Amino acid sequence: MTKRVLILGGRGRIGSSVAQDIVAHTEAEVTITGRSPTIKPNDGRLQFLQLDLAEDDKLRTAISNSDVVVHCAGPFHYRDAKVIKYCIEHGVNYLDVSDHRSFTIKALKYHKDAVKSGITAIVNTGIFPGISNSMVRHNIEQFDTAETIHLSYLVAGSGGAGVTVMRTTFLGLQNPFDAWIDGQWQVVKPYTQRETVEFPKPYGRSGVYWFDMPETFTLPKAFPTIKNVITKFGSVPDFYNHLTWIAANIFPKSWIQSKFGVEFLSNVSHKMTDVTDAFSGIGVAVRSEVSGIKDGKNATYCSTLVHNNTAIAAGAGTGSIAQLLLDGYSKPGVYPVEEALPTSLFEQTMHSRKINIDYHWLP
């Protein structure tokens, strides 16, 4: 029988990229949802369902008629985890593109229920978090004892994503967060401690700043020997970094923490990227650097990825795991990517999508 995939929030840039990846790499029928009517998709395997997540009965019915549910309806900062709950009730596998620890914490609380139900639920899929987490896992597997993870992310312009991603960025500036440093939790302010990092071409040396990501706390849990997890983010062109720094550190907190302030900054930023995308591109770069002990000596291993479209790369990260679930991969419970996906399967799906990751020991 033909498998069915339900993509909540499937009309957005990320959701539509996930849908395109699944259609390209599987035989599944895909239903995308949105809150308002839309033009019917041209592809015969794509269907549209008008659905608001507040419509519980309609949501439950849509989930019960699916084999895999992919939650792309962000921002996730204030989402509850009821979609996972309904998937557990109906025995349906689950993925999401969530990117904030508050949602991840809510989702992971359903782990035991998912184990009992026999469903596989994987959170934080996409490019970062997502592919980046699997890059970290691969790096850690090279060591006798891994100690420090340093993740750096760079997005050019809009990244090919919509205004929702802009909202996610500014929502991430609202509050200090806990980071795992020297084997203990320490409070860090977002968009501080600029660091210049060497990314592959065409980006080269670029500035990145502390940014709150769910892998900041999921990676220490997955890999107990880790003493430091550093997650930093930056933009191209560099003047976006300075504008974001001003928003995080100069603007009144009451303004950046208001819904109006976030909406204003998000929409202005998105309009600016409409202009700058023409020369900056919409690509993404990820650098995962792990340090530790190898053969009794200190060593550092690095993996890097560059893609010319951030949204498509995110779609590949999520779509590849959806493909595995549709093909029968199972690990009952709720997991972040680094705990759910073996490196062998990760490399297999990246190869099939022609996403190249460079791995090398640093001098």
Contacts in CASP RR format, 6 or more apart in sequence:
PFRMAT RR
TARGET T0000
AUTHOR 0000-0000-0000
METHOD contacts of the structure
MODEL  1
MTKRVLILGGRGRIGSSVAQDIVAHTEAEVTITGRSPTIKPNDGRLQFLQ
LDLAEDDKLRTAISNSDVVVHCAGPFHYRDAKVIKYCIEHGVNYLDVSDH
RSFTIKALKYHKDAVKSGITAIVNTGIFPGISNSMVRHNIEQFDTAETIH
LSYLVAGSGGAGVTVMRTTFLGLQNPFDAWIDGQWQVVKPYTQRETVEFP
KPYGRSGVYWFDMPETFTLPKAFPTIKNVITKFGSVPDFYNHLTWIAANI
FPKSWIQSKFGVEFLSNVSHKMTDVTDAFSGIGVAVRSEVSGIKDGKNAT
YCSTLVHNNTAIAAGAGTGSIAQLLLDGYSKPGVYPVEEALPTSLFEQTM
HSRKINIDYHWLP
2 27 0 8 1.000
2 28 0 8 1.000
2 29 0 8 1.000
3 26 0 8 1.000
3 27 0 8 1.000
3 28 0 8 1.000
3 29 0 8 1.000
3 67 0 8 1.000
3 68 0 8 1.000
3 326 0 8 1.000
4 28 0 8 1.000
4 29 0 8 1.000
4 30 0 8 1.000
4 31 0 8 1.000
4 65 0 8 1.000
4 66 0 8 1.000
4 67 0 8 1.000
4 68 0 8 1.000
5 22 0 8 1.000
5 26 0 8 1.000
5 28 0 8 1.000
5 29 0 8 1.000
5 30 0 8 1.000
5 31 0 8 1.000
5 66 0 8 1.000
5 67 0 8 1.000
5 68 0 8 1.000
5 69 0 8 1.000
5 70 0 8 1.000
5 322 0 8 1.000
5 326 0 8 1.000
6 31 0 8 1.000
6 33 0 8 1.000
6 49 0 8 1.000
6 62 0 8 1.000
6 63 0 8 1.000
6 65 0 8 1.000
6 66 0 8 1.000
6 68 0 8 1.000
6 69 0 8 1.000
6 70 0 8 1.000
7 15 0 8 1.000
7 18 0 8 1.000
7 19 0 8 1.000
7 22 0 8 1.000
7 30 0 8 1.000
7 31 0 8 1.000
7 32 0 8 1.000
7 33 0 8 1.000
7 69 0 8 1.000
7 70 0 8 1.000
7 72 0 8 1.000
8 33 0 8 1.000
8 51 0 8 1.000
8 53 0 8 1.000
8 69 0 8 1.000
8 70 0 8 1.000
8 71 0 8 1.000
8 72 0 8 1.000
8 73 0 8 1.000
8 83 0 8 1.000
9 15 0 8 1.000
9 32 0 8 1.000
9 33 0 8 1.000
9 34 0 8 1.000
9 71 0 8 1.000
9 72 0 8 1.000
9 73 0 8 1.000
9 74 0 8 1.000
10 16 0 8 1.000
10 18 0 8 1.000
10 19 0 8 1.000
10 32 0 8 1.000
10 33 0 8 1.000
10 34 0 8 1.000
10 72 0 8 1.000
10 73 0 8 1.000
11 32 0 8 1.000
11 33 0 8 1.000
11 34 0 8 1.000
11 38 0 8 1.000
11 48 0 8 1.000
12 72 0 8 1.000
12 162 0 8 1.000
12 164 0 8 1.000
13 160 0 8 1.000
13 161 0 8 1.000
13 162 0 8 1.000
13 164 0 8 1.000
13 165 0 8 1.000
13 311 0 8 1.000
14 72 0 8 1.000
14 97 0 8 1.000
14 126 0 8 1.000
14 161 0 8 1.000
14 164 0 8 1.000
14 165 0 8 1.000
14 311 0 8 1.000
14 314 0 8 1.000
14 315 0 8 1.000
15 32 0 8 1.000
15 70 0 8 1.000
15 72 0 8 1.000
15 97 0 8 1.000
15 315 0 8 1.000
16 32 0 8 1.000
17 311 0 8 1.000
17 312 0 8 1.000
17 314 0 8 1.000
17 315 0 8 1.000
17 316 0 8 1.000
18 70 0 8 1.000
18 72 0 8 1.000
18 97 0 8 1.000
18 314 0 8 1.000
18 315 0 8 1.000
18 318 0 8 1.000
18 319 0 8 1.000
18 322 0 8 1.000
19 30 0 8 1.000
19 32 0 8 1.000
19 46 0 8 1.000
20 312 0 8 1.000
20 315 0 8 1.000
21 312 0 8 1.000
21 315 0 8 1.000
21 316 0 8 1.000
21 317 0 8 1.000
21 318 0 8 1.000
21 319 0 8 1.000
21 320 0 8 1.000
21 322 0 8 1.000
21 353 0 8 1.000
22 28 0 8 1.000
22 30 0 8 1.000
22 319 0 8 1.000
22 322 0 8 1.000
22 323 0 8 1.000
23 30 0 8 1.000
23 43 0 8 1.000
23 45 0 8 1.000
23 46 0 8 1.000
25 319 0 8 1.000
25 320 0 8 1.000
25 323 0 8 1.000
25 352 0 8 1.000
25 353 0 8 1.000
26 322 0 8 1.000
26 323 0 8 1.000
26 326 0 8 1.000
28 45 0 8 1.000
28 67 0 8 1.000
28 68 0 8 1.000
28 322 0 8 1.000
28 326 0 8 1.000
29 45 0 8 1.000
29 47 0 8 1.000
30 45 0 8 1.000
30 46 0 8 1.000
30 47 0 8 1.000
31 46 0 8 1.000
31 47 0 8 1.000
31 48 0 8 1.000
31 49 0 8 1.000
31 62 0 8 1.000
31 66 0 8 1.000
32 41 0 8 1.000
32 46 0 8 1.000
32 47 0 8 1.000
32 48 0 8 1.000
32 49 0 8 1.000
33 48 0 8 1.000
33 49 0 8 1.000
33 50 0 8 1.000
33 51 0 8 1.000
33 62 0 8 1.000
33 73 0 8 1.000
34 48 0 8 1.000
34 49 0 8 1.000
34 50 0 8 1.000
34 51 0 8 1.000
34 52 0 8 1.000
35 50 0 8 1.000
35 51 0 8 1.000
35 52 0 8 1.000
36 50 0 8 1.000
37 50 0 8 1.000
38 48 0 8 1.000
38 50 0 8 1.000
40 48 0 8 1.000
41 47 0 8 1.000
41 48 0 8 1.000
49 62 0 8 1.000
51 58 0 8 1.000
51 59 0 8 1.000
51 62 0 8 1.000
53 59 0 8 1.000
53 73 0 8 1.000
53 83 0 8 1.000
56 82 0 8 1.000
59 83 0 8 1.000
59 86 0 8 1.000
60 86 0 8 1.000
60 89 0 8 1.000
60 90 0 8 1.000
63 69 0 8 1.000
63 83 0 8 1.000
63 86 0 8 1.000
63 87 0 8 1.000
63 90 0 8 1.000
63 92 0 8 1.000
64 90 0 8 1.000
64 92 0 8 1.000
66 92 0 8 1.000
67 92 0 8 1.000
67 93 0 8 1.000
67 325 0 8 1.000
67 326 0 8 1.000
68 92 0 8 1.000
68 93 0 8 1.000
68 94 0 8 1.000
68 95 0 8 1.000
68 322 0 8 1.000
68 325 0 8 1.000
68 326 0 8 1.000
69 83 0 8 1.000
69 87 0 8 1.000
69 92 0 8 1.000
69 93 0 8 1.000
69 94 0 8 1.000
69 95 0 8 1.000
70 94 0 8 1.000
70 95 0 8 1.000
70 96 0 8 1.000
70 97 0 8 1.000
70 318 0 8 1.000
70 319 0 8 1.000
70 322 0 8 1.000
71 83 0 8 1.000
71 94 0 8 1.000
71 95 0 8 1.000
71 96 0 8 1.000
71 97 0 8 1.000
71 98 0 8 1.000
72 96 0 8 1.000
72 97 0 8 1.000
72 318 0 8 1.000
73 79 0 8 1.000
74 97 0 8 1.000
74 98 0 8 1.000
74 164 0 8 1.000
74 168 0 8 1.000
75 100 0 8 1.000
75 164 0 8 1.000
75 167 0 8 1.000
75 168 0 8 1.000
75 171 0 8 1.000
76 96 0 8 1.000
76 98 0 8 1.000
76 99 0 8 1.000
76 100 0 8 1.000
76 102 0 8 1.000
76 103 0 8 1.000
76 168 0 8 1.000
77 100 0 8 1.000
77 102 0 8 1.000
77 103 0 8 1.000
77 168 0 8 1.000
77 171 0 8 1.000
77 172 0 8 1.000
78 102 0 8 1.000
79 98 0 8 1.000
79 103 0 8 1.000
79 106 0 8 1.000
80 106 0 8 1.000
81 103 0 8 1.000
81 106 0 8 1.000
81 107 0 8 1.000
81 109 0 8 1.000
81 110 0 8 1.000
83 94 0 8 1.000
83 96 0 8 1.000
84 94 0 8 1.000
84 107 0 8 1.000
84 110 0 8 1.000
84 114 0 8 1.000
84 121 0 8 1.000
84 334 0 8 1.000
85 110 0 8 1.000
85 113 0 8 1.000
87 93 0 8 1.000
87 94 0 8 1.000
87 119 0 8 1.000
87 121 0 8 1.000
88 110 0 8 1.000
88 113 0 8 1.000
88 114 0 8 1.000
88 117 0 8 1.000
88 119 0 8 1.000
88 121 0 8 1.000
89 117 0 8 1.000
91 117 0 8 1.000
91 118 0 8 1.000
91 119 0 8 1.000
92 119 0 8 1.000
93 119 0 8 1.000
93 120 0 8 1.000
93 121 0 8 1.000
93 325 0 8 1.000
94 119 0 8 1.000
94 120 0 8 1.000
94 121 0 8 1.000
94 122 0 8 1.000
95 121 0 8 1.000
95 122 0 8 1.000
95 123 0 8 1.000
95 125 0 8 1.000
95 318 0 8 1.000
95 319 0 8 1.000
95 321 0 8 1.000
95 322 0 8 1.000
95 325 0 8 1.000
96 107 0 8 1.000
96 122 0 8 1.000
96 123 0 8 1.000
96 124 0 8 1.000
96 125 0 8 1.000
97 124 0 8 1.000
97 125 0 8 1.000
97 126 0 8 1.000
97 314 0 8 1.000
97 318 0 8 1.000
98 104 0 8 1.000
98 107 0 8 1.000
98 123 0 8 1.000
98 124 0 8 1.000
98 214 0 8 1.000
99 124 0 8 1.000
99 128 0 8 1.000
99 129 0 8 1.000
99 168 0 8 1.000
99 213 0 8 1.000
99 214 0 8 1.000
100 168 0 8 1.000
100 171 0 8 1.000
100 172 0 8 1.000
100 212 0 8 1.000
100 214 0 8 1.000
101 177 0 8 1.000
101 212 0 8 1.000
101 213 0 8 1.000
101 214 0 8 1.000
101 216 0 8 1.000
101 217 0 8 1.000
103 123 0 8 1.000
103 214 0 8 1.000
104 123 0 8 1.000
104 124 0 8 1.000
104 214 0 8 1.000
104 217 0 8 1.000
104 218 0 8 1.000
104 336 0 8 1.000
107 121 0 8 1.000
107 123 0 8 1.000
107 334 0 8 1.000
108 123 0 8 1.000
108 334 0 8 1.000
108 336 0 8 1.000
110 121 0 8 1.000
110 334 0 8 1.000
111 333 0 8 1.000
111 334 0 8 1.000
111 335 0 8 1.000
112 333 0 8 1.000
114 120 0 8 1.000
114 121 0 8 1.000
114 332 0 8 1.000
114 333 0 8 1.000
114 334 0 8 1.000
115 332 0 8 1.000
115 333 0 8 1.000
117 332 0 8 1.000
118 330 0 8 1.000
118 332 0 8 1.000
118 333 0 8 1.000
119 332 0 8 1.000
119 333 0 8 1.000
120 325 0 8 1.000
120 329 0 8 1.000
120 330 0 8 1.000
120 331 0 8 1.000
120 332 0 8 1.000
120 333 0 8 1.000
120 335 0 8 1.000
120 340 0 8 1.000
121 333 0 8 1.000
121 334 0 8 1.000
121 335 0 8 1.000
122 321 0 8 1.000
122 334 0 8 1.000
122 335 0 8 1.000
122 336 0 8 1.000
122 337 0 8 1.000
122 340 0 8 1.000
122 341 0 8 1.000
123 214 0 8 1.000
123 334 0 8 1.000
123 335 0 8 1.000
123 336 0 8 1.000
123 337 0 8 1.000
124 130 0 8 1.000
124 133 0 8 1.000
124 214 0 8 1.000
124 215 0 8 1.000
124 218 0 8 1.000
124 336 0 8 1.000
124 337 0 8 1.000
125 317 0 8 1.000
125 318 0 8 1.000
125 319 0 8 1.000
125 321 0 8 1.000
125 337 0 8 1.000
126 313 0 8 1.000
126 314 0 8 1.000
126 315 0 8 1.000
126 316 0 8 1.000
126 317 0 8 1.000
126 318 0 8 1.000
127 284 0 8 1.000
127 286 0 8 1.000
127 307 0 8 1.000
127 310 0 8 1.000
127 313 0 8 1.000
127 314 0 8 1.000
127 315 0 8 1.000
127 316 0 8 1.000
127 317 0 8 1.000
128 151 0 8 1.000
128 153 0 8 1.000
128 213 0 8 1.000
128 284 0 8 1.000
128 286 0 8 1.000
129 213 0 8 1.000
129 214 0 8 1.000
129 215 0 8 1.000
129 218 0 8 1.000
129 336 0 8 1.000
129 337 0 8 1.000
130 317 0 8 1.000
130 318 0 8 1.000
130 337 0 8 1.000
131 286 0 8 1.000
131 305 0 8 1.000
131 313 0 8 1.000
131 316 0 8 1.000
131 317 0 8 1.000
131 346 0 8 1.000
131 350 0 8 1.000
131 355 0 8 1.000
132 151 0 8 1.000
132 153 0 8 1.000
132 215 0 8 1.000
132 286 0 8 1.000
132 288 0 8 1.000
133 215 0 8 1.000
133 218 0 8 1.000
133 219 0 8 1.000
133 336 0 8 1.000
133 337 0 8 1.000
133 338 0 8 1.000
134 337 0 8 1.000
134 338 0 8 1.000
134 341 0 8 1.000
134 343 0 8 1.000
134 346 0 8 1.000
135 286 0 8 1.000
135 288 0 8 1.000
135 303 0 8 1.000
135 305 0 8 1.000
135 357 0 8 1.000
136 149 0 8 1.000
136 151 0 8 1.000
136 215 0 8 1.000
136 219 0 8 1.000
136 288 0 8 1.000
136 290 0 8 1.000
136 338 0 8 1.000
137 222 0 8 1.000
137 338 0 8 1.000
137 341 0 8 1.000
137 343 0 8 1.000
137 346 0 8 1.000
138 303 0 8 1.000
138 343 0 8 1.000
138 346 0 8 1.000
138 347 0 8 1.000
138 359 0 8 1.000
139 146 0 8 1.000
139 149 0 8 1.000
139 288 0 8 1.000
139 289 0 8 1.000
139 290 0 8 1.000
139 301 0 8 1.000
139 302 0 8 1.000
139 303 0 8 1.000
139 359 0 8 1.000
140 146 0 8 1.000
140 149 0 8 1.000
140 223 0 8 1.000
140 226 0 8 1.000
140 290 0 8 1.000
141 343 0 8 1.000
142 290 0 8 1.000
142 294 0 8 1.000
142 301 0 8 1.000
143 290 0 8 1.000
143 292 0 8 1.000
143 293 0 8 1.000
143 294 0 8 1.000
143 299 0 8 1.000
143 301 0 8 1.000
144 293 0 8 1.000
144 294 0 8 1.000
144 295 0 8 1.000
144 296 0 8 1.000
145 225 0 8 1.000
145 292 0 8 1.000
145 293 0 8 1.000
146 223 0 8 1.000
146 225 0 8 1.000
146 226 0 8 1.000
146 290 0 8 1.000
146 291 0 8 1.000
146 292 0 8 1.000
147 225 0 8 1.000
147 226 0 8 1.000
147 227 0 8 1.000
147 228 0 8 1.000
147 291 0 8 1.000
147 292 0 8 1.000
147 293 0 8 1.000
148 226 0 8 1.000
148 227 0 8 1.000
148 228 0 8 1.000
148 229 0 8 1.000
148 230 0 8 1.000
148 290 0 8 1.000
148 291 0 8 1.000
148 292 0 8 1.000
149 219 0 8 1.000
149 223 0 8 1.000
149 226 0 8 1.000
149 228 0 8 1.000
149 229 0 8 1.000
149 230 0 8 1.000
149 288 0 8 1.000
149 289 0 8 1.000
149 290 0 8 1.000
150 228 0 8 1.000
150 230 0 8 1.000
150 232 0 8 1.000
150 287 0 8 1.000
150 288 0 8 1.000
150 289 0 8 1.000
150 290 0 8 1.000
150 291 0 8 1.000
151 213 0 8 1.000
151 215 0 8 1.000
151 229 0 8 1.000
151 230 0 8 1.000
151 231 0 8 1.000
151 232 0 8 1.000
151 286 0 8 1.000
151 287 0 8 1.000
151 288 0 8 1.000
151 289 0 8 1.000
152 195 0 8 1.000
152 197 0 8 1.000
152 199 0 8 1.000
152 208 0 8 1.000
152 232 0 8 1.000
152 233 0 8 1.000
152 286 0 8 1.000
152 287 0 8 1.000
152 289 0 8 1.000
153 208 0 8 1.000
153 211 0 8 1.000
153 231 0 8 1.000
153 232 0 8 1.000
153 233 0 8 1.000
153 234 0 8 1.000
153 284 0 8 1.000
153 285 0 8 1.000
153 286 0 8 1.000
153 287 0 8 1.000
154 197 0 8 1.000
154 199 0 8 1.000
154 203 0 8 1.000
154 206 0 8 1.000
154 207 0 8 1.000
154 208 0 8 1.000
154 233 0 8 1.000
154 234 0 8 1.000
154 235 0 8 1.000
154 236 0 8 1.000
154 284 0 8 1.000
154 285 0 8 1.000
154 286 0 8 1.000
155 233 0 8 1.000
155 234 0 8 1.000
155 235 0 8 1.000
155 236 0 8 1.000
155 283 0 8 1.000
155 284 0 8 1.000
155 310 0 8 1.000
156 203 0 8 1.000
156 235 0 8 1.000
156 236 0 8 1.000
156 277 0 8 1.000
156 280 0 8 1.000
156 281 0 8 1.000
156 282 0 8 1.000
156 283 0 8 1.000
156 284 0 8 1.000
156 310 0 8 1.000
157 235 0 8 1.000
157 236 0 8 1.000
157 237 0 8 1.000
157 240 0 8 1.000
157 273 0 8 1.000
157 276 0 8 1.000
157 277 0 8 1.000
157 280 0 8 1.000
157 281 0 8 1.000
157 282 0 8 1.000
157 283 0 8 1.000
158 165 0 8 1.000
158 166 0 8 1.000
158 270 0 8 1.000
158 273 0 8 1.000
158 274 0 8 1.000
158 277 0 8 1.000
158 282 0 8 1.000
159 165 0 8 1.000
159 273 0 8 1.000
159 277 0 8 1.000
159 281 0 8 1.000
159 282 0 8 1.000
159 283 0 8 1.000
159 284 0 8 1.000
159 309 0 8 1.000
159 310 0 8 1.000
159 311 0 8 1.000
160 277 0 8 1.000
160 282 0 8 1.000
160 283 0 8 1.000
160 309 0 8 1.000
160 310 0 8 1.000
160 311 0 8 1.000
161 310 0 8 1.000
161 311 0 8 1.000
161 314 0 8 1.000
162 270 0 8 1.000
162 311 0 8 1.000
163 266 0 8 1.000
163 267 0 8 1.000
163 270 0 8 1.000
166 265 0 8 1.000
166 266 0 8 1.000
166 267 0 8 1.000
166 269 0 8 1.000
166 270 0 8 1.000
167 262 0 8 1.000
167 263 0 8 1.000
167 266 0 8 1.000
169 244 0 8 1.000
169 266 0 8 1.000
169 269 0 8 1.000
170 247 0 8 1.000
170 256 0 8 1.000
170 261 0 8 1.000
170 262 0 8 1.000
170 265 0 8 1.000
170 266 0 8 1.000
170 269 0 8 1.000
171 262 0 8 1.000
172 190 0 8 1.000
172 211 0 8 1.000
172 212 0 8 1.000
173 190 0 8 1.000
173 191 0 8 1.000
173 244 0 8 1.000
173 247 0 8 1.000
173 248 0 8 1.000
173 256 0 8 1.000
174 190 0 8 1.000
174 253 0 8 1.000
174 256 0 8 1.000
174 257 0 8 1.000
175 190 0 8 1.000
175 212 0 8 1.000
175 257 0 8 1.000
176 187 0 8 1.000
176 188 0 8 1.000
176 189 0 8 1.000
176 190 0 8 1.000
177 187 0 8 1.000
177 188 0 8 1.000
177 190 0 8 1.000
177 212 0 8 1.000
177 216 0 8 1.000
178 185 0 8 1.000
178 186 0 8 1.000
178 187 0 8 1.000
178 188 0 8 1.000
178 216 0 8 1.000
178 217 0 8 1.000
179 185 0 8 1.000
179 186 0 8 1.000
179 187 0 8 1.000
179 188 0 8 1.000
179 210 0 8 1.000
179 216 0 8 1.000
179 229 0 8 1.000
179 230 0 8 1.000
179 231 0 8 1.000
180 186 0 8 1.000
180 216 0 8 1.000
180 217 0 8 1.000
180 219 0 8 1.000
180 220 0 8 1.000
180 226 0 8 1.000
180 227 0 8 1.000
180 228 0 8 1.000
180 229 0 8 1.000
181 188 0 8 1.000
181 228 0 8 1.000
181 229 0 8 1.000
181 230 0 8 1.000
182 227 0 8 1.000
182 228 0 8 1.000
183 220 0 8 1.000
183 227 0 8 1.000
183 228 0 8 1.000
188 210 0 8 1.000
189 210 0 8 1.000
189 248 0 8 1.000
189 249 0 8 1.000
190 209 0 8 1.000
190 210 0 8 1.000
190 211 0 8 1.000
190 212 0 8 1.000
190 248 0 8 1.000
191 209 0 8 1.000
191 210 0 8 1.000
191 211 0 8 1.000
191 244 0 8 1.000
191 245 0 8 1.000
191 247 0 8 1.000
191 248 0 8 1.000
191 249 0 8 1.000
192 209 0 8 1.000
192 210 0 8 1.000
192 248 0 8 1.000
192 249 0 8 1.000
193 209 0 8 1.000
193 210 0 8 1.000
193 232 0 8 1.000
194 207 0 8 1.000
194 208 0 8 1.000
194 209 0 8 1.000
194 241 0 8 1.000
194 245 0 8 1.000
195 207 0 8 1.000
195 208 0 8 1.000
195 209 0 8 1.000
195 232 0 8 1.000
196 205 0 8 1.000
196 206 0 8 1.000
196 207 0 8 1.000
196 208 0 8 1.000
197 205 0 8 1.000
197 206 0 8 1.000
197 207 0 8 1.000
197 208 0 8 1.000
197 232 0 8 1.000
197 287 0 8 1.000
198 204 0 8 1.000
198 205 0 8 1.000
198 287 0 8 1.000
199 205 0 8 1.000
199 206 0 8 1.000
199 285 0 8 1.000
199 287 0 8 1.000
199 304 0 8 1.000
199 306 0 8 1.000
200 285 0 8 1.000
200 304 0 8 1.000
200 306 0 8 1.000
200 358 0 8 1.000
201 306 0 8 1.000
202 306 0 8 1.000
203 236 0 8 1.000
203 285 0 8 1.000
203 306 0 8 1.000
206 234 0 8 1.000
206 236 0 8 1.000
206 238 0 8 1.000
206 285 0 8 1.000
207 234 0 8 1.000
207 238 0 8 1.000
207 241 0 8 1.000
208 232 0 8 1.000
208 233 0 8 1.000
208 234 0 8 1.000
209 232 0 8 1.000
209 233 0 8 1.000
209 234 0 8 1.000
209 241 0 8 1.000
209 244 0 8 1.000
209 245 0 8 1.000
210 230 0 8 1.000
210 231 0 8 1.000
210 232 0 8 1.000
211 231 0 8 1.000
211 232 0 8 1.000
211 233 0 8 1.000
211 234 0 8 1.000
212 231 0 8 1.000
213 231 0 8 1.000
213 233 0 8 1.000
214 336 0 8 1.000
215 229 0 8 1.000
215 231 0 8 1.000
215 336 0 8 1.000
215 338 0 8 1.000
216 229 0 8 1.000
216 231 0 8 1.000
217 229 0 8 1.000
218 336 0 8 1.000
218 338 0 8 1.000
218 339 0 8 1.000
219 226 0 8 1.000
219 229 0 8 1.000
219 338 0 8 1.000
220 226 0 8 1.000
220 229 0 8 1.000
222 336 0 8 1.000
222 338 0 8 1.000
222 339 0 8 1.000
223 338 0 8 1.000
234 240 0 8 1.000
234 241 0 8 1.000
235 241 0 8 1.000
235 244 0 8 1.000
236 280 0 8 1.000
236 281 0 8 1.000
237 276 0 8 1.000
237 280 0 8 1.000
240 269 0 8 1.000
240 272 0 8 1.000
243 269 0 8 1.000
247 256 0 8 1.000
247 265 0 8 1.000
248 256 0 8 1.000
255 261 0 8 1.000
256 262 0 8 1.000
256 265 0 8 1.000
273 280 0 8 1.000
281 308 0 8 1.000
282 308 0 8 1.000
282 309 0 8 1.000
282 310 0 8 1.000
282 311 0 8 1.000
283 306 0 8 1.000
283 307 0 8 1.000
283 308 0 8 1.000
283 309 0 8 1.000
283 310 0 8 1.000
283 313 0 8 1.000
284 305 0 8 1.000
284 306 0 8 1.000
284 307 0 8 1.000
284 309 0 8 1.000
284 310 0 8 1.000
284 313 0 8 1.000
285 304 0 8 1.000
285 305 0 8 1.000
285 306 0 8 1.000
286 304 0 8 1.000
286 305 0 8 1.000
287 302 0 8 1.000
287 303 0 8 1.000
287 304 0 8 1.000
288 302 0 8 1.000
288 303 0 8 1.000
288 304 0 8 1.000
289 300 0 8 1.000
289 301 0 8 1.000
289 302 0 8 1.000
289 362 0 8 1.000
290 300 0 8 1.000
290 301 0 8 1.000
290 302 0 8 1.000
291 298 0 8 1.000
291 299 0 8 1.000
291 300 0 8 1.000
291 301 0 8 1.000
292 298 0 8 1.000
292 299 0 8 1.000
292 300 0 8 1.000
293 299 0 8 1.000
294 301 0 8 1.000
299 361 0 8 1.000
300 361 0 8 1.000
300 362 0 8 1.000
301 359 0 8 1.000
301 360 0 8 1.000
301 361 0 8 1.000
301 362 0 8 1.000
302 359 0 8 1.000
302 360 0 8 1.000
302 361 0 8 1.000
302 362 0 8 1.000
303 357 0 8 1.000
303 358 0 8 1.000
303 359 0 8 1.000
303 360 0 8 1.000
304 357 0 8 1.000
304 358 0 8 1.000
305 313 0 8 1.000
305 355 0 8 1.000
305 356 0 8 1.000
305 357 0 8 1.000
305 358 0 8 1.000
307 313 0 8 1.000
307 355 0 8 1.000
313 355 0 8 1.000
316 350 0 8 1.000
316 353 0 8 1.000
316 355 0 8 1.000
317 349 0 8 1.000
320 346 0 8 1.000
320 349 0 8 1.000
320 350 0 8 1.000
320 352 0 8 1.000
320 353 0 8 1.000
321 337 0 8 1.000
321 340 0 8 1.000
321 341 0 8 1.000
321 349 0 8 1.000
323 349 0 8 1.000
324 341 0 8 1.000
324 345 0 8 1.000
324 349 0 8 1.000
329 345 0 8 1.000
331 340 0 8 1.000
350 356 0 8 1.000
350 357 0 8 1.000
END
